[in-house]
Amino acid sequence: VRHQDIRRHWANAVLNTREMIEGKTVLESMPPSLGIDLHGACNVKPPCVYCEWDFAKEEEAENVARPFTADTLREWGPFFDNAGKLVNCSIGEPFMMKPIDDILDLLGDRGKTLEMSTNGQILTDRNIEKLLGRDIHLYISLDAATPDTYRKLRNDTFEKILGNLRRLLQARKGHGGLPKVFLVFMPMKVNVHELDDFVRLTAELGADKLILRPLNTAPGNNLDWERGGYHFRYDEEILPFGELVHVSGRAHELCRQHGVDLSDQLDFGGAMEGMFHDEYREGEREATTALSAAASAPAPDPAPPAPLVAPATSPEIEAPNPSLGFEKWPACTEPWRDLYILRRGIRPCCYGGASLGGIENYAKAWNSPTVQGIREHLNRGSFHDYCLLSPACPIVRKSEHAHTLPARHKRLWMMWRAWQKLNAWTGGIPRRALRLRRRH
């Protein structure tokens, strides 16, 4: 049965890829990836300083306490059956939910991959045992390389989390290296100075990947906290775009030197290095200089011998494969590949701003006029208004800073940024008034 499920996932993925390459806007395929909302409560109280907790719960409205169980997934029928991957996007801590064992068992039985974020603070031995050998990508929201910086973002549990991670990474060795463990770093004013140490920490722990995720302009960015002796003002913590490009280049070179796999979400859609070549290269040079300085310092112990390297493959064997159409892909593939079914509404991508409807409208949303319009615009190499009104989208952000947005798009982008600032200055009063008017 599991084998048949996996065959179904791959058949749907092949059809989905074919439809995307052909530029279809109405799809017969189901989304290969589903964004889900596992749990709506969190164990970090007060919330992380950059968490839009109140705004998110306001968005969830009557769904805030809506349960999510294995039956929820089964009720989605073909949308669940055909998805090969599920991505937890909940504003909450999944290890607090009681039915998580049933959900993990169901996903394992059906041969599906789960991407799940956690703060790692309750990654107990029992919870570690639940994860071993499962096809799970576990994202640990860490954002710091020292207890002092972590204290400014959350609380005093940094060393505890490192202990949890070491136990997990040791325990998974006998279980096929699963789950995969990814460490998340969101560069901002309070922690950007720890990037180098964070890369080294990722390498030392033996995590599978470092996730670089920018802090975005967001509806709830009027957050203002005193935490760990630090005054955190959200809007002042967002790094200038040019500095983010430097950070991307620096992180790329640091990870290369330390043998760490990097996923840079600011490079979502690609083109970061090409669009901002000088700034990106400068970041790489800064990393090289820092690494050279560190290498010149006396080492406490001799370095271990270098591993044997296989000889290079002959040019004949390295001949390129026939084209699979990758060069025809749009800059953003999410409106073809993903659908996010969340308590706060349906969205066509992880950076989507406005909801496409209530949680029960997921089937209609998949080929809705808005989503068809987004696909059509991306086929033409342009942005739909929905994308422009989703200010966290890194592809739009890069285009805006590279001055490649058409004049109309630029005006719409600037109007939305002004709306965001107005809400931040007034504590969200205009946004709540607009939402109330729509409900009535």
N, C-alpha and C positions, 0 to 999 in steps of 0.2 A: 504493500500500500504506500509506504514511504517512497519507494522507487517511482511509482506512478505519479505521486505528488511532485517529485523533483522534475520528472519529464514534463509535467504540465507547466511548472514554473519556466523551464527553458523554452518550451514551445511558445508560451506567451511572450517571453523576452525577445525571441527571434522575430515574431510578428510585430512587436512594438518597435524594435529597431528598424525593421523594414519600412514600417509606416512613417517613422521619423525621417529616414533618409529620403523617402519619396515625397516628403513635405505634406503629408496628410494632416488635416486639421480636425477631422472627425475620425476617431479611432475605433476600430473593432477590438483591439487588444485592451486588456485591463492594465492598470498601473503595476509595473513590476515591483515598485516600492511603495509602501504605505506608511505615512506618518501617523503615529498613534499617541494616545494620551493615557499612560498607565495609571498615574496616581496624582492626586491634587493636593496632598499635604506634604509638609517638609519637617525635618527634624532640626534644621538650623533656624533658631529663633533668638533674636530678630533675624530676618533674612540676610543673605549676602548683600553687601552694600550696593552692588550694581544690579540686584535682582528687582525686576519690575513686578513685585509680588502683588501689591494692591491693584495695579492696573490690570494684571492678568486675571485676577479673581473677579474684577469688575467685568472684564470681557466674557468670562465663563458664565456669569449671571446665574440663571436657574440650573445650569449644568455643573456648577462648582462641586457638588457632592455626588455627581452621577457616577455610579459604580462602573468599573471596567473589569470584565472577567473573561475567561475562555469562551463563554457563551456569546459575549459581545462579538468576538472575532468570528465565531461560527455563523452568527446572524448576518454577517456581511456577504455570505455566499460566495459568488464567483470573484468578488473583489479580494476576499481573503484567500480563496483557493488558488488564484493565479499569481499572487504576490510571492516573490522569492525572498524579499527582505522587508522587515518592519523596523521603523525608526522611532524610538520613544522621544517625543517632543514635549512631554508634560512639564508643567511648572510645579515640581514636587519631587520627592525622593522615592524612587520605585521600591527600594528595599523595605519601606514601611508598609507596603500593601500585603494583606494576608493571602490573597489568591495567587501570588506570583508563582508559586510552585506549579499550579495547574497550567498557567499560561506558558511557563518555560517548557513544561512537558508537552503541551500541545504543539508549540513551535518546533520542538525537537522531533516529535513524531511526524510532523508534516515536512521536515527537511528545510526549514526556513531559517534565515539569518536574522538575528536581533541586534540592533544598535541601541545601546542603553547608556544614558548619562547618570552619574551618581556623584555625590560629594565625597564618597568613600569613608565617611565617618562611622557608618554602621556596617562596614564590610567585615562582619564577624566571621568566626570559623564556620558557623552554620550557613551563613550566606555564601561564603567562599565555596563550601561543599556543593551548594546548589548550582554553581557556575561551572564547575570543573568538567571538561570534556564537551561543553556545549558550544555551538557555533554562535558565539556572542562577541560583539565588539563593545567593550566596556570603556566608556569615556569618563575619565576621572577629572572633575573640575578642580584643579589645584591652583593654578595662576600665581604660584609663589615658589621660591626656592629656599626660603628661610622661614622659621616660625614667626619672626617679627612681622614680615610682610603679610603672611597668611592671617595673622591676628588682626591686621588692619582691614582685611577683606571679610573675614568670617569670625573666627574664634581661636581658642588655644589648642586645637586638636591636630596640629600639623604633624608632630612626631608620631601620634597615634595612627594617622593615615599612612605614613611611610611604613610603619610596622605592618599594617594591614596589607599594603601593596607587596611588601617583601614576602609575606606568608603566601599570598595568592600566587605570585610569580614563581615561587618555589614549588608550591603544590601542583601547579598545572603541568609541570615537566613530565609527569607520568600520565598525562591525559591529552596527548597530541598537541601540546602548546596552546590549548584552549581553556578559557576564553582569551581573545586578543585584548591587550590592555593599551589604551591610548591616553596620554597625559595632555590636558588642555591648558594652554597659556593664552590669556587675553591681555596683550600689551596695553598698558595705560600708564598714566603719570606715576602712580604709586608703585608700580612693579617693573617698569621697562628696564631699569638698571640691573635686574636679575635675569635677563634673558640668557646670558652666557651660562650662568650657574644652573638655570633650568634645563638647558640642553645637556649639560654635564650630568645632572641628576637623572634625566631620562635615560642617558646611556648607562649610568652606573646601576640603575634599577633593572635595566634590561627590558624596558617597555617596548612595545612593538612600533609605536609611532608617536610623534609630537604633533599636536593639533594647534596651529596658530590661528586664533580667531579674534578679529578686531572688535573692539567695543564700538557699538554703532549708535548713531543718533536714533533715539527711540521715543515713542509717545510718553513714556513715564520717566523721562530723563531729568526731572526736577528733584531726583533723589538727593538727600543731604543727610550724612551720617557722621557721628563721632564714634570711632571704633579703634581700639588698640592705640589710643593716643594720637590718632590721625583724623583730620577733618576731610572726609570724602565728599566732594561735590561732583555729581555725575558729569555734568556738562563741562566741567573743567578738567576731568580725567581723560576725555577723548583726545587722543594725540592728533596733531595736524597730519593731513594726508601725506605730505612729503616725508614726515618722520616715520609713518607707517611703512612707506616704501623702503626706507632705510632699514627698518626692523625686518622686513621680509627678506631683503638681500642678505642681511647679517645672519638671520636665522638659517637661510639656505646654506650658506657657507659653513656655519658652525655645525649644522647637522651633517653636512657632507664629511667634514673633518672627523667628527665623532662617530660616524657610522649610524646615525639616527635617521629613520625614515620620517620625512616631513610632509604634512598636509597643510598647506597655507590657504585658508579660506578667503583671504583677501584676493587670492589668485583664482578664485572661483570663475570659471569661464575662460581662464587663461589670459595671456597677453600682458601680464604684469611687467615682466622684464622688457618686453618690446615697447610698451607704451611709456615706460618711465625708466629707460635704460640707464641714464647717468646716475639717478638717485639709487637705483637698485644695485648697480655696480659699486657705488660708493659704500653701501652697506656691506657688500661682500668684502671690499678691501679693509674696512674697519675690523671685520671678523678675522681676516687673515693676519692683520697687525697684532690684534689681541692674542691670537693663538701662538704667533711667533714669539711674543713677549713671554707668554706662559711657558713655552717650550724651552726658552733660554734659561729659565730659573732652574736651580739644582733640584733634581728629582729625588725623593726619599728612597725609592727602590728602583732597581733596573726595570726597564720596560720588558714585558713578556715577548718571546720571539714572535715574529710576524707569521701568520698562518700561511700555509702553502697556497699559492695561487695557480689555478689551472691555466695552461697555455691558451693564448688567444685562438679563437676559432678561425679557420681559414676563410679568405674572402669568398670562395665559392659557396660555402655553407651559409655565409651571412647574407646571401642574396635576399632582397626584400620580398616579403609575401605579396601576393596579389592584393590590390586595393579592396578593402571591405567597406569603402564609402565613408570612412571617418572624416575625410576632408570636407564632406558635405554636411556635417553636423552643424546645427545652429549654435550660437555662442552659449546659449543656455538650453539644456535638455530637460530640465525638471518638468515643464508643463506637459511633456510627453511621457516621462518616466514615473512621476511621483504624484500622489494625492495625499494631502494631510487632513485626516479626519480627527479634529480636536474639539475639546470641550468649548474652546473659544471660537469655534467655527471652522469651516472648510477653507483650505488654502491650496493654491496650485504649486507652491514652492515653499522652501523653508524660510525664505525672506519675505514672503507675501505679507502685505500690509492689511488690506481690508478682507473681511470674511466674505466668502461666496454664498453663505447661507448657513442655516443651522446644521447641527451634526447629523441629523437624519436625512439631509439632502445630498449625501455624498455621491450617489449614483447619477443624479441629474447634473451635479457640478462637473463631472468628469468630461463631458462634451458640451458644457454650457456655452452660450454665446461669448461670455467673457474669456473662457479658456481657449475657445476656438480663435478668438481675436488675438490673444497672446501668441498662440502658435503661428498664426498668419504673419504677424509683425516680425517675429523672430526668423521666419523663413525668408523675409525680405531684408533681414539685417537691421531692423529698427526695433524700437521699444513701444509696447502698448502703454496706454495711459496707466493701466494697473501697475506696471513695472515702475513707471516714473513716480507713482504715488506710494511706492514701497521703498522708503529712503534708506533702508539697511542693505538693499541689494548691492553687492560689491561690483557687479558688472556695470550698473548705472553709475555708481560712485566713481569708478575708474574712467568712464566715458566723460563724466562731468568734469573731473579734474584734468583730463587730457584735452578738454575743450573740443570734443568731437560731437557733442549733442547739438542737434538742430535748434534754431532760435526758439521755436514753439516749445520744444521739449525742455529747453533751458528755463523758459519762463515758468512752465508748470512745476519743474523741480524747485525753483526758487520760491514759488508760492507755497509749496508744501513745506519747505524748510521754515518759512515764516510762520506757517500755521503751527508747526511743531514748537517753535520758540515761544509763540503766544501761549500755548498750553502749558509749557514749562514754567513760564513766568507767573501764570495765574492758577497754578495747581490743577490744571486740567478742566477748568470750568467750561470753556467753549466746547471741548470734546464731549463732556457729559450732557450739555444742553442739546447738542446735535443728536446724540444717541437717544435721548429722551423724546425728541421731536420725531425721530424715525419710528420709534415704537408706537407712537400715538397716531 
